[in-house]
Amino acid sequence: SISFTMDDQLQSTTTVEFSERLRRDRLSINGKDAPREAQERVSGFLDIVRKMKRIKLKAKVVSENSFPTAAGLASSAS
């Protein structure tokens, strides 16, 4: 196993927006709706956040990567 840092070469930017207008959590990755399994994983995490903050609002999560998702470049770690 080899690990290295590529400074600003590989980046992920993720935003989370809670809104009264949303009826369910939404997740998009690189401009596309994420698969149902990924959406459910994110909703599970958001449930923890909602419980901690005592809110019930649904959230829109948008993630943009400068590299292909699941490319073996630790995209899951970013």
mmCIF file of the N, C-alpha and C atoms, coordinates in Angstrom:
data_MODEL
# 
_entry.id   MODEL 
# 
loop_
_atom_site.group_PDB 
_atom_site.id 
_atom_site.type_symbol 
_atom_site.label_atom_id 
_atom_site.label_alt_id 
_atom_site.label_comp_id 
_atom_site.label_asym_id 
_atom_site.label_entity_id 
_atom_site.label_seq_id 
_atom_site.pdbx_PDB_ins_code 
_atom_site.Cartn_x 
_atom_site.Cartn_y 
_atom_site.Cartn_z 
_atom_site.occupancy 
_atom_site.B_iso_or_equiv 
_atom_site.pdbx_formal_charge 
_atom_site.auth_seq_id 
_atom_site.auth_comp_id 
_atom_site.auth_asym_id 
_atom_site.auth_atom_id 
_atom_site.pdbx_PDB_model_num 
ATOM 1   N N  . SER A 1 1  ? 0.844   -1.177 0.000   1.00 0.00 ? 1  SER A N  1 
ATOM 2   C CA . SER A 1 1  ? 0.000   0.000  0.000   1.00 0.00 ? 1  SER A CA 1 
ATOM 3   C C  . SER A 1 1  ? 0.891   1.243  0.000   1.00 0.00 ? 1  SER A C  1 
ATOM 4   N N  . ILE A 1 2  ? 0.561   2.181  -0.862  1.00 0.00 ? 2  ILE A N  1 
ATOM 5   C CA . ILE A 1 2  ? 1.314   3.437  -0.955  1.00 0.00 ? 2  ILE A CA 1 
ATOM 6   C C  . ILE A 1 2  ? 0.352   4.588  -0.695  1.00 0.00 ? 2  ILE A C  1 
ATOM 7   N N  . SER A 1 3  ? 0.796   5.537  0.094   1.00 0.00 ? 3  SER A N  1 
ATOM 8   C CA . SER A 1 3  ? -0.008  6.720  0.381   1.00 0.00 ? 3  SER A CA 1 
ATOM 9   C C  . SER A 1 3  ? 0.814   7.960  0.067   1.00 0.00 ? 3  SER A C  1 
ATOM 10  N N  . PHE A 1 4  ? 0.171   8.952  -0.559  1.00 0.00 ? 4  PHE A N  1 
ATOM 11  C CA . PHE A 1 4  ? 0.866   10.204 -0.848  1.00 0.00 ? 4  PHE A CA 1 
ATOM 12  C C  . PHE A 1 4  ? -0.139  11.338 -0.889  1.00 0.00 ? 4  PHE A C  1 
ATOM 13  N N  . THR A 1 5  ? 0.356   12.556 -0.731  1.00 0.00 ? 5  THR A N  1 
ATOM 14  C CA . THR A 1 5  ? -0.478  13.746 -0.756  1.00 0.00 ? 5  THR A CA 1 
ATOM 15  C C  . THR A 1 5  ? -0.227  14.491 -2.044  1.00 0.00 ? 5  THR A C  1 
ATOM 16  N N  . MET A 1 6  ? -1.308  14.934 -2.684  1.00 0.00 ? 6  MET A N  1 
ATOM 17  C CA . MET A 1 6  ? -1.177  15.652 -3.946  1.00 0.00 ? 6  MET A CA 1 
ATOM 18  C C  . MET A 1 6  ? -1.565  17.117 -3.798  1.00 0.00 ? 6  MET A C  1 
ATOM 19  N N  . ASP A 1 7  ? -1.410  17.653 -2.598  1.00 0.00 ? 7  ASP A N  1 
ATOM 20  C CA . ASP A 1 7  ? -1.729  19.054 -2.307  1.00 0.00 ? 7  ASP A CA 1 
ATOM 21  C C  . ASP A 1 7  ? -3.086  19.440 -2.873  1.00 0.00 ? 7  ASP A C  1 
ATOM 22  N N  . ASP A 1 8  ? -3.136  20.383 -3.800  1.00 0.00 ? 8  ASP A N  1 
ATOM 23  C CA . ASP A 1 8  ? -4.405  20.879 -4.322  1.00 0.00 ? 8  ASP A CA 1 
ATOM 24  C C  . ASP A 1 8  ? -4.850  20.163 -5.593  1.00 0.00 ? 8  ASP A C  1 
ATOM 25  N N  . GLN A 1 9  ? -4.264  19.040 -5.912  1.00 0.00 ? 9  GLN A N  1 
ATOM 26  C CA . GLN A 1 9  ? -4.609  18.335 -7.139  1.00 0.00 ? 9  GLN A CA 1 
ATOM 27  C C  . GLN A 1 9  ? -5.963  17.633 -7.060  1.00 0.00 ? 9  GLN A C  1 
ATOM 28  N N  . LEU A 1 10 ? -6.252  17.011 -5.939  1.00 0.00 ? 10 LEU A N  1 
ATOM 29  C CA . LEU A 1 10 ? -7.505  16.272 -5.762  1.00 0.00 ? 10 LEU A CA 1 
ATOM 30  C C  . LEU A 1 10 ? -8.307  16.931 -4.654  1.00 0.00 ? 10 LEU A C  1 
ATOM 31  N N  . GLN A 1 11 ? -9.506  17.391 -4.995  1.00 0.00 ? 11 GLN A N  1 
ATOM 32  C CA . GLN A 1 11 ? -10.307 18.109 -4.006  1.00 0.00 ? 11 GLN A CA 1 
ATOM 33  C C  . GLN A 1 11 ? -11.766 17.682 -4.057  1.00 0.00 ? 11 GLN A C  1 
ATOM 34  N N  . SER A 1 12 ? -12.400 17.765 -2.914  1.00 0.00 ? 12 SER A N  1 
ATOM 35  C CA . SER A 1 12 ? -13.846 17.602 -2.802  1.00 0.00 ? 12 SER A CA 1 
ATOM 36  C C  . SER A 1 12 ? -14.388 18.818 -2.068  1.00 0.00 ? 12 SER A C  1 
ATOM 37  N N  . THR A 1 13 ? -15.493 19.345 -2.578  1.00 0.00 ? 13 THR A N  1 
ATOM 38  C CA . THR A 1 13 ? -16.181 20.435 -1.910  1.00 0.00 ? 13 THR A CA 1 
ATOM 39  C C  . THR A 1 13 ? -17.616 19.977 -1.681  1.00 0.00 ? 13 THR A C  1 
ATOM 40  N N  . THR A 1 14 ? -18.037 19.995 -0.430  1.00 0.00 ? 14 THR A N  1 
ATOM 41  C CA . THR A 1 14 ? -19.379 19.531 -0.087  1.00 0.00 ? 14 THR A CA 1 
ATOM 42  C C  . THR A 1 14 ? -20.094 20.607 0.712   1.00 0.00 ? 14 THR A C  1 
ATOM 43  N N  . THR A 1 15 ? -21.333 20.878 0.324   1.00 0.00 ? 15 THR A N  1 
ATOM 44  C CA . THR A 1 15 ? -22.166 21.825 1.058   1.00 0.00 ? 15 THR A CA 1 
ATOM 45  C C  . THR A 1 15 ? -23.417 21.097 1.552   1.00 0.00 ? 15 THR A C  1 
ATOM 46  N N  . VAL A 1 16 ? -23.919 21.554 2.691   1.00 0.00 ? 16 VAL A N  1 
ATOM 47  C CA . VAL A 1 16 ? -25.146 21.005 3.274   1.00 0.00 ? 16 VAL A CA 1 
ATOM 48  C C  . VAL A 1 16 ? -26.057 22.183 3.573   1.00 0.00 ? 16 VAL A C  1 
ATOM 49  N N  . GLU A 1 17 ? -27.277 22.105 3.051   1.00 0.00 ? 17 GLU A N  1 
ATOM 50  C CA . GLU A 1 17 ? -28.247 23.187 3.247   1.00 0.00 ? 17 GLU A CA 1 
ATOM 51  C C  . GLU A 1 17 ? -29.544 22.598 3.802   1.00 0.00 ? 17 GLU A C  1 
ATOM 52  N N  . PHE A 1 18 ? -29.887 22.971 5.015   1.00 0.00 ? 18 PHE A N  1 
ATOM 53  C CA . PHE A 1 18 ? -31.149 22.552 5.617   1.00 0.00 ? 18 PHE A CA 1 
ATOM 54  C C  . PHE A 1 18 ? -32.231 23.539 5.189   1.00 0.00 ? 18 PHE A C  1 
ATOM 55  N N  . SER A 1 19 ? -33.416 23.003 4.858   1.00 0.00 ? 19 SER A N  1 
ATOM 56  C CA . SER A 1 19 ? -34.470 23.884 4.363   1.00 0.00 ? 19 SER A CA 1 
ATOM 57  C C  . SER A 1 19 ? -35.850 23.350 4.721   1.00 0.00 ? 19 SER A C  1 
ATOM 58  N N  . GLU A 1 20 ? -36.755 24.276 5.013   1.00 0.00 ? 20 GLU A N  1 
ATOM 59  C CA . GLU A 1 20 ? -38.159 23.916 5.253   1.00 0.00 ? 20 GLU A CA 1 
ATOM 60  C C  . GLU A 1 20 ? -38.836 23.482 3.963   1.00 0.00 ? 20 GLU A C  1 
ATOM 61  N N  . ARG A 1 21 ? -38.275 23.848 2.830   1.00 0.00 ? 21 ARG A N  1 
ATOM 62  C CA . ARG A 1 21 ? -38.881 23.534 1.530   1.00 0.00 ? 21 ARG A CA 1 
ATOM 63  C C  . ARG A 1 21 ? -38.674 22.089 1.089   1.00 0.00 ? 21 ARG A C  1 
ATOM 64  N N  . LEU A 1 22 ? -37.713 21.403 1.702   1.00 0.00 ? 22 LEU A N  1 
ATOM 65  C CA . LEU A 1 22 ? -37.409 20.027 1.281   1.00 0.00 ? 22 LEU A CA 1 
ATOM 66  C C  . LEU A 1 22 ? -38.314 19.034 1.992   1.00 0.00 ? 22 LEU A C  1 
ATOM 67  N N  . ARG A 1 23 ? -38.805 18.062 1.244   1.00 0.00 ? 23 ARG A N  1 
ATOM 68  C CA . ARG A 1 23 ? -39.660 17.019 1.833   1.00 0.00 ? 23 ARG A CA 1 
ATOM 69  C C  . ARG A 1 23 ? -38.839 15.785 2.181   1.00 0.00 ? 23 ARG A C  1 
ATOM 70  N N  . ARG A 1 24 ? -37.628 15.673 1.613   1.00 0.00 ? 24 ARG A N  1 
ATOM 71  C CA . ARG A 1 24 ? -36.727 14.551 1.903   1.00 0.00 ? 24 ARG A CA 1 
ATOM 72  C C  . ARG A 1 24 ? -35.295 15.030 1.704   1.00 0.00 ? 24 ARG A C  1 
ATOM 73  N N  . ASP A 1 25 ? -34.359 14.277 2.256   1.00 0.00 ? 25 ASP A N  1 
ATOM 74  C CA . ASP A 1 25 ? -32.949 14.601 2.051   1.00 0.00 ? 25 ASP A CA 1 
ATOM 75  C C  . ASP A 1 25 ? -32.589 14.341 0.595   1.00 0.00 ? 25 ASP A C  1 
ATOM 76  N N  . ARG A 1 26 ? -31.693 15.170 0.068   1.00 0.00 ? 26 ARG A N  1 
ATOM 77  C CA . ARG A 1 26 ? -31.229 15.026 -1.316  1.00 0.00 ? 26 ARG A CA 1 
ATOM 78  C C  . ARG A 1 26 ? -29.708 15.003 -1.313  1.00 0.00 ? 26 ARG A C  1 
ATOM 79  N N  . LEU A 1 27 ? -29.118 14.160 -2.153  1.00 0.00 ? 27 LEU A N  1 
ATOM 80  C CA . LEU A 1 27 ? -27.664 14.087 -2.293  1.00 0.00 ? 27 LEU A CA 1 
ATOM 81  C C  . LEU A 1 27 ? -27.318 14.060 -3.765  1.00 0.00 ? 27 LEU A C  1 
ATOM 82  N N  . SER A 1 28 ? -26.454 14.973 -4.181  1.00 0.00 ? 28 SER A N  1 
ATOM 83  C CA . SER A 1 28 ? -25.940 14.937 -5.546  1.00 0.00 ? 28 SER A CA 1 
ATOM 84  C C  . SER A 1 28 ? -24.420 14.950 -5.495  1.00 0.00 ? 28 SER A C  1 
ATOM 85  N N  . ILE A 1 29 ? -23.840 14.187 -6.406  1.00 0.00 ? 29 ILE A N  1 
ATOM 86  C CA . ILE A 1 29 ? -22.391 14.100 -6.522  1.00 0.00 ? 29 ILE A CA 1 
ATOM 87  C C  . ILE A 1 29 ? -22.025 14.426 -7.963  1.00 0.00 ? 29 ILE A C  1 
ATOM 88  N N  . ASN A 1 30 ? -21.203 15.444 -8.122  1.00 0.00 ? 30 ASN A N  1 
ATOM 89  C CA . ASN A 1 30 ? -20.781 15.898 -9.451  1.00 0.00 ? 30 ASN A CA 1 
ATOM 90  C C  . ASN A 1 30 ? -21.968 16.174 -10.366 1.00 0.00 ? 30 ASN A C  1 
ATOM 91  N N  . GLY A 1 31 ? -23.001 16.819 -9.805  1.00 0.00 ? 31 GLY A N  1 
ATOM 92  C CA . GLY A 1 31 ? -24.141 17.242 -10.607 1.00 0.00 ? 31 GLY A CA 1 
ATOM 93  C C  . GLY A 1 31 ? -25.187 16.177 -10.890 1.00 0.00 ? 31 GLY A C  1 
ATOM 94  N N  . LYS A 1 32 ? -25.020 14.978 -10.338 1.00 0.00 ? 32 LYS A N  1 
ATOM 95  C CA . LYS A 1 32 ? -25.978 13.898 -10.578 1.00 0.00 ? 32 LYS A CA 1 
ATOM 96  C C  . LYS A 1 32 ? -26.530 13.398 -9.256  1.00 0.00 ? 32 LYS A C  1 
ATOM 97  N N  . ASP A 1 33 ? -27.808 13.008 -9.271  1.00 0.00 ? 33 ASP A N  1 
ATOM 98  C CA . ASP A 1 33 ? -28.389 12.414 -8.065  1.00 0.00 ? 33 ASP A CA 1 
ATOM 99  C C  . ASP A 1 33 ? -27.613 11.159 -7.705  1.00 0.00 ? 33 ASP A C  1 
ATOM 100 N N  . ALA A 1 34 ? -27.281 11.030 -6.437  1.00 0.00 ? 34 ALA A N  1 
ATOM 101 C CA . ALA A 1 34 ? -26.526 9.870  -5.960  1.00 0.00 ? 34 ALA A CA 1 
ATOM 102 C C  . ALA A 1 34 ? -27.441 8.641  -5.930  1.00 0.00 ? 34 ALA A C  1 
ATOM 103 N N  . PRO A 1 35 ? -26.847 7.450  -5.998  1.00 0.00 ? 35 PRO A N  1 
ATOM 104 C CA . PRO A 1 35 ? -27.652 6.226  -5.892  1.00 0.00 ? 35 PRO A CA 1 
ATOM 105 C C  . PRO A 1 35 ? -28.396 6.171  -4.555  1.00 0.00 ? 35 PRO A C  1 
ATOM 106 N N  . ARG A 1 36 ? -29.496 5.448  -4.551  1.00 0.00 ? 36 ARG A N  1 
ATOM 107 C CA . ARG A 1 36 ? -30.362 5.350  -3.368  1.00 0.00 ? 36 ARG A CA 1 
ATOM 108 C C  . ARG A 1 36 ? -29.575 4.928  -2.119  1.00 0.00 ? 36 ARG A C  1 
ATOM 109 N N  . GLU A 1 37 ? -28.676 3.960  -2.250  1.00 0.00 ? 37 GLU A N  1 
ATOM 110 C CA . GLU A 1 37 ? -27.891 3.490  -1.106  1.00 0.00 ? 37 GLU A CA 1 
ATOM 111 C C  . GLU A 1 37 ? -27.065 4.619  -0.489  1.00 0.00 ? 37 GLU A C  1 
ATOM 112 N N  . ALA A 1 38 ? -26.437 5.433  -1.326  1.00 0.00 ? 38 ALA A N  1 
ATOM 113 C CA . ALA A 1 38 ? -25.642 6.564  -0.831  1.00 0.00 ? 38 ALA A CA 1 
ATOM 114 C C  . ALA A 1 38 ? -26.544 7.599  -0.167  1.00 0.00 ? 38 ALA A C  1 
ATOM 115 N N  . GLN A 1 39 ? -27.712 7.846  -0.768  1.00 0.00 ? 39 GLN A N  1 
ATOM 116 C CA . GLN A 1 39 ? -28.664 8.802  -0.184  1.00 0.00 ? 39 GLN A CA 1 
ATOM 117 C C  . GLN A 1 39 ? -29.089 8.345  1.205   1.00 0.00 ? 39 GLN A C  1 
ATOM 118 N N  . GLU A 1 40 ? -29.348 7.045  1.350   1.00 0.00 ? 40 GLU A N  1 
ATOM 119 C CA . GLU A 1 40 ? -29.772 6.514  2.649   1.00 0.00 ? 40 GLU A CA 1 
ATOM 120 C C  . GLU A 1 40 ? -28.665 6.623  3.695   1.00 0.00 ? 40 GLU A C  1 
ATOM 121 N N  . ARG A 1 41 ? -27.407 6.389  3.279   1.00 0.00 ? 41 ARG A N  1 
ATOM 122 C CA . ARG A 1 41 ? -26.275 6.531  4.211   1.00 0.00 ? 41 ARG A CA 1 
ATOM 123 C C  . ARG A 1 41 ? -26.164 7.961  4.708   1.00 0.00 ? 41 ARG A C  1 
ATOM 124 N N  . VAL A 1 42 ? -26.283 8.920  3.787   1.00 0.00 ? 42 VAL A N  1 
ATOM 125 C CA . VAL A 1 42 ? -26.180 10.328 4.156   1.00 0.00 ? 42 VAL A CA 1 
ATOM 126 C C  . VAL A 1 42 ? -27.355 10.725 5.049   1.00 0.00 ? 42 VAL A C  1 
ATOM 127 N N  . SER A 1 43 ? -28.550 10.245 4.735   1.00 0.00 ? 43 SER A N  1 
ATOM 128 C CA . SER A 1 43 ? -29.717 10.555 5.570   1.00 0.00 ? 43 SER A CA 1 
ATOM 129 C C  . SER A 1 43 ? -29.526 10.025 6.988   1.00 0.00 ? 43 SER A C  1 
ATOM 130 N N  . GLY A 1 44 ? -28.918 8.853  7.113   1.00 0.00 ? 44 GLY A N  1 
ATOM 131 C CA . GLY A 1 44 ? -28.644 8.301  8.438   1.00 0.00 ? 44 GLY A CA 1 
ATOM 132 C C  . GLY A 1 44 ? -27.722 9.203  9.239   1.00 0.00 ? 44 GLY A C  1 
ATOM 133 N N  . PHE A 1 45 ? -26.691 9.723  8.590   1.00 0.00 ? 45 PHE A N  1 
ATOM 134 C CA . PHE A 1 45 ? -25.782 10.654 9.265   1.00 0.00 ? 45 PHE A CA 1 
ATOM 135 C C  . PHE A 1 45 ? -26.512 11.950 9.612   1.00 0.00 ? 45 PHE A C  1 
ATOM 136 N N  . LEU A 1 46 ? -27.311 12.456 8.666   1.00 0.00 ? 46 LEU A N  1 
ATOM 137 C CA . LEU A 1 46 ? -28.059 13.688 8.927   1.00 0.00 ? 46 LEU A CA 1 
ATOM 138 C C  . LEU A 1 46 ? -29.044 13.506 10.072  1.00 0.00 ? 46 LEU A C  1 
ATOM 139 N N  . ASP A 1 47 ? -29.584 12.300 10.228  1.00 0.00 ? 47 ASP A N  1 
ATOM 140 C CA . ASP A 1 47 ? -30.476 12.034 11.367  1.00 0.00 ? 47 ASP A CA 1 
ATOM 141 C C  . ASP A 1 47 ? -29.748 12.252 12.695  1.00 0.00 ? 47 ASP A C  1 
ATOM 142 N N  . ILE A 1 48 ? -28.478 11.870 12.749  1.00 0.00 ? 48 ILE A N  1 
ATOM 143 C CA . ILE A 1 48 ? -27.677 12.085 13.952  1.00 0.00 ? 48 ILE A CA 1 
ATOM 144 C C  . ILE A 1 48 ? -27.504 13.583 14.209  1.00 0.00 ? 48 ILE A C  1 
ATOM 145 N N  . VAL A 1 49 ? -27.197 14.335 13.159  1.00 0.00 ? 49 VAL A N  1 
ATOM 146 C CA . VAL A 1 49 ? -27.027 15.784 13.278  1.00 0.00 ? 49 VAL A CA 1 
ATOM 147 C C  . VAL A 1 49 ? -28.343 16.433 13.709  1.00 0.00 ? 49 VAL A C  1 
ATOM 148 N N  . ARG A 1 50 ? -29.435 16.017 13.070  1.00 0.00 ? 50 ARG A N  1 
ATOM 149 C CA . ARG A 1 50 ? -30.749 16.584 13.426  1.00 0.00 ? 50 ARG A CA 1 
ATOM 150 C C  . ARG A 1 50 ? -31.077 16.330 14.896  1.00 0.00 ? 50 ARG A C  1 
ATOM 151 N N  . LYS A 1 51 ? -30.788 15.125 15.365  1.00 0.00 ? 51 LYS A N  1 
ATOM 152 C CA . LYS A 1 51 ? -31.063 14.794 16.760  1.00 0.00 ? 51 LYS A CA 1 
ATOM 153 C C  . LYS A 1 51 ? -30.228 15.663 17.704  1.00 0.00 ? 51 LYS A C  1 
ATOM 154 N N  . MET A 1 52 ? -28.937 15.829 17.370  1.00 0.00 ? 52 MET A N  1 
ATOM 155 C CA . MET A 1 52 ? -28.060 16.643 18.212  1.00 0.00 ? 52 MET A CA 1 
ATOM 156 C C  . MET A 1 52 ? -28.513 18.104 18.267  1.00 0.00 ? 52 MET A C  1 
ATOM 157 N N  . LYS A 1 53 ? -28.979 18.613 17.125  1.00 0.00 ? 53 LYS A N  1 
ATOM 158 C CA . LYS A 1 53 ? -29.369 20.024 17.035  1.00 0.00 ? 53 LYS A CA 1 
ATOM 159 C C  . LYS A 1 53 ? -30.853 20.248 17.283  1.00 0.00 ? 53 LYS A C  1 
ATOM 160 N N  . ARG A 1 54 ? -31.578 19.154 17.502  1.00 0.00 ? 54 ARG A N  1 
ATOM 161 C CA . ARG A 1 54 ? -33.021 19.221 17.774  1.00 0.00 ? 54 ARG A CA 1 
ATOM 162 C C  . ARG A 1 54 ? -33.776 19.938 16.661  1.00 0.00 ? 54 ARG A C  1 
ATOM 163 N N  . ILE A 1 55 ? -33.497 19.528 15.437  1.00 0.00 ? 55 ILE A N  1 
ATOM 164 C CA . ILE A 1 55 ? -34.211 20.070 14.286  1.00 0.00 ? 55 ILE A CA 1 
ATOM 165 C C  . ILE A 1 55 ? -34.814 18.908 13.491  1.00 0.00 ? 55 ILE A C  1 
ATOM 166 N N  . LYS A 1 56 ? -35.794 19.234 12.655  1.00 0.00 ? 56 LYS A N  1 
ATOM 167 C CA . LYS A 1 56 ? -36.433 18.212 11.829  1.00 0.00 ? 56 LYS A CA 1 
ATOM 168 C C  . LYS A 1 56 ? -36.292 18.513 10.338  1.00 0.00 ? 56 LYS A C  1 
ATOM 169 N N  . LEU A 1 57 ? -35.605 19.585 9.994   1.00 0.00 ? 57 LEU A N  1 
ATOM 170 C CA . LEU A 1 57 ? -35.478 20.000 8.602   1.00 0.00 ? 57 LEU A CA 1 
ATOM 171 C C  . LEU A 1 57 ? -34.718 18.966 7.776   1.00 0.00 ? 57 LEU A C  1 
ATOM 172 N N  . LYS A 1 58 ? -35.150 18.803 6.538   1.00 0.00 ? 58 LYS A N  1 
ATOM 173 C CA . LYS A 1 58 ? -34.437 17.950 5.592   1.00 0.00 ? 58 LYS A CA 1 
ATOM 174 C C  . LYS A 1 58 ? -33.311 18.773 4.969   1.00 0.00 ? 58 LYS A C  1 
ATOM 175 N N  . ALA A 1 59 ? -32.355 18.072 4.338   1.00 0.00 ? 59 ALA A N  1 
ATOM 176 C CA . ALA A 1 59 ? -31.174 18.767 3.834   1.00 0.00 ? 59 ALA A CA 1 
ATOM 177 C C  . ALA A 1 59 ? -30.858 18.392 2.389   1.00 0.00 ? 59 ALA A C  1 
ATOM 178 N N  . LYS A 1 60 ? -30.232 19.345 1.702   1.00 0.00 ? 60 LYS A N  1 
ATOM 179 C CA . LYS A 1 60 ? -29.686 19.112 0.368   1.00 0.00 ? 60 LYS A CA 1 
ATOM 180 C C  . LYS A 1 60 ? -28.170 19.086 0.517   1.00 0.00 ? 60 LYS A C  1 
ATOM 181 N N  . VAL A 1 61 ? -27.560 17.978 0.116   1.00 0.00 ? 61 VAL A N  1 
ATOM 182 C CA . VAL A 1 61 ? -26.107 17.813 0.192   1.00 0.00 ? 61 VAL A CA 1 
ATOM 183 C C  . VAL A 1 61 ? -25.573 17.758 -1.232  1.00 0.00 ? 61 VAL A C  1 
ATOM 184 N N  . VAL A 1 62 ? -24.645 18.647 -1.536  1.00 0.00 ? 62 VAL A N  1 
ATOM 185 C CA . VAL A 1 62 ? -24.053 18.715 -2.874  1.00 0.00 ? 62 VAL A CA 1 
ATOM 186 C C  . VAL A 1 62 ? -22.551 18.528 -2.738  1.00 0.00 ? 62 VAL A C  1 
ATOM 187 N N  . SER A 1 63 ? -22.018 17.539 -3.440  1.00 0.00 ? 63 SER A N  1 
ATOM 188 C CA . SER A 1 63 ? -20.578 17.271 -3.398  1.00 0.00 ? 63 SER A CA 1 
ATOM 189 C C  . SER A 1 63 ? -20.011 17.317 -4.806  1.00 0.00 ? 63 SER A C  1 
ATOM 190 N N  . GLU A 1 64 ? -18.928 18.047 -4.960  1.00 0.00 ? 64 GLU A N  1 
ATOM 191 C CA . GLU A 1 64 ? -18.226 18.155 -6.244  1.00 0.00 ? 64 GLU A CA 1 
ATOM 192 C C  . GLU A 1 64 ? -16.792 17.690 -6.050  1.00 0.00 ? 64 GLU A C  1 
ATOM 193 N N  . ASN A 1 65 ? -16.348 16.767 -6.891  1.00 0.00 ? 65 ASN A N  1 
ATOM 194 C CA . ASN A 1 65 ? -14.988 16.231 -6.819  1.00 0.00 ? 65 ASN A CA 1 
ATOM 195 C C  . ASN A 1 65 ? -14.202 16.632 -8.063  1.00 0.00 ? 65 ASN A C  1 
ATOM 196 N N  . SER A 1 66 ? -12.924 16.890 -7.893  1.00 0.00 ? 66 SER A N  1 
ATOM 197 C CA . SER A 1 66 ? -12.077 17.225 -9.040  1.00 0.00 ? 66 SER A CA 1 
ATOM 198 C C  . SER A 1 66 ? -11.461 15.966 -9.651  1.00 0.00 ? 66 SER A C  1 
ATOM 199 N N  . PHE A 1 67 ? -12.010 14.810 -9.295  1.00 0.00 ? 67 PHE A N  1 
ATOM 200 C CA . PHE A 1 67 ? -11.520 13.518 -9.783  1.00 0.00 ? 67 PHE A CA 1 
ATOM 201 C C  . PHE A 1 67 ? -12.697 12.562 -9.806  1.00 0.00 ? 67 PHE A C  1 
ATOM 202 N N  . PRO A 1 68 ? -12.619 11.489 -10.561 1.00 0.00 ? 68 PRO A N  1 
ATOM 203 C CA . PRO A 1 68 ? -13.751 10.555 -10.646 1.00 0.00 ? 68 PRO A CA 1 
ATOM 204 C C  . PRO A 1 68 ? -14.035 9.881  -9.306  1.00 0.00 ? 68 PRO A C  1 
ATOM 205 N N  . THR A 1 69 ? -15.328 9.775  -8.991  1.00 0.00 ? 69 THR A N  1 
ATOM 206 C CA . THR A 1 69 ? -15.742 9.060  -7.784  1.00 0.00 ? 69 THR A CA 1 
ATOM 207 C C  . THR A 1 69 ? -15.412 7.588  -7.933  1.00 0.00 ? 69 THR A C  1 
ATOM 208 N N  . ALA A 1 70 ? -14.943 6.979  -6.850  1.00 0.00 ? 70 ALA A N  1 
ATOM 209 C CA . ALA A 1 70 ? -14.568 5.539  -6.825  1.00 0.00 ? 70 ALA A CA 1 
ATOM 210 C C  . ALA A 1 70 ? -13.442 5.234  -7.805  1.00 0.00 ? 70 ALA A C  1 
ATOM 211 N N  . ALA A 1 71 ? -12.519 6.171  -7.956  1.00 0.00 ? 71 ALA A N  1 
ATOM 212 C CA . ALA A 1 71 ? -11.398 5.980  -8.877  1.00 0.00 ? 71 ALA A CA 1 
ATOM 213 C C  . ALA A 1 71 ? -10.198 5.303  -8.206  1.00 0.00 ? 71 ALA A C  1 
ATOM 214 N N  . GLY A 1 72 ? -10.349 4.958  -6.938  1.00 0.00 ? 72 GLY A N  1 
ATOM 215 C CA . GLY A 1 72 ? -9.235  4.348  -6.230  1.00 0.00 ? 72 GLY A CA 1 
ATOM 216 C C  . GLY A 1 72 ? -8.225  5.367  -5.756  1.00 0.00 ? 72 GLY A C  1 
ATOM 217 N N  . LEU A 1 73 ? -8.612  6.629  -5.738  1.00 0.00 ? 73 LEU A N  1 
ATOM 218 C CA . LEU A 1 73 ? -7.705  7.704  -5.312  1.00 0.00 ? 73 LEU A CA 1 
ATOM 219 C C  . LEU A 1 73 ? -8.154  8.287  -3.976  1.00 0.00 ? 73 LEU A C  1 
ATOM 220 N N  . ALA A 1 74 ? -8.655  7.422  -3.114  1.00 0.00 ? 74 ALA A N  1 
ATOM 221 C CA . ALA A 1 74 ? -9.112  7.821  -1.782  1.00 0.00 ? 74 ALA A CA 1 
ATOM 222 C C  . ALA A 1 74 ? -10.233 8.847  -1.856  1.00 0.00 ? 74 ALA A C  1 
ATOM 223 N N  . SER A 1 75 ? -11.049 8.768  -2.900  1.00 0.00 ? 75 SER A N  1 
ATOM 224 C CA . SER A 1 75 ? -12.148 9.716  -3.022  1.00 0.00 ? 75 SER A CA 1 
ATOM 225 C C  . SER A 1 75 ? -13.107 9.588  -1.844  1.00 0.00 ? 75 SER A C  1 
ATOM 226 N N  . SER A 1 76 ? -13.256 8.390  -1.306  1.00 0.00 ? 76 SER A N  1 
ATOM 227 C CA . SER A 1 76 ? -14.139 8.227  -0.159  1.00 0.00 ? 76 SER A CA 1 
ATOM 228 C C  . SER A 1 76 ? -13.583 8.928  1.077   1.00 0.00 ? 76 SER A C  1 
ATOM 229 N N  . ALA A 1 77 ? -12.276 9.037  1.163   1.00 0.00 ? 77 ALA A N  1 
ATOM 230 C CA . ALA A 1 77 ? -11.650 9.698  2.309   1.00 0.00 ? 77 ALA A CA 1 
ATOM 231 C C  . ALA A 1 77 ? -11.716 11.226 2.181   1.00 0.00 ? 77 ALA A C  1 
ATOM 232 N N  . SER A 1 78 ? -11.871 11.738 0.974   1.00 0.00 ? 78 SER A N  1 
ATOM 233 C CA . SER A 1 78 ? -11.906 13.184 0.801   1.00 0.00 ? 78 SER A CA 1 
ATOM 234 C C  . SER A 1 78 ? -13.231 13.720 1.244   1.00 0.00 ? 78 SER A C  1 
# 
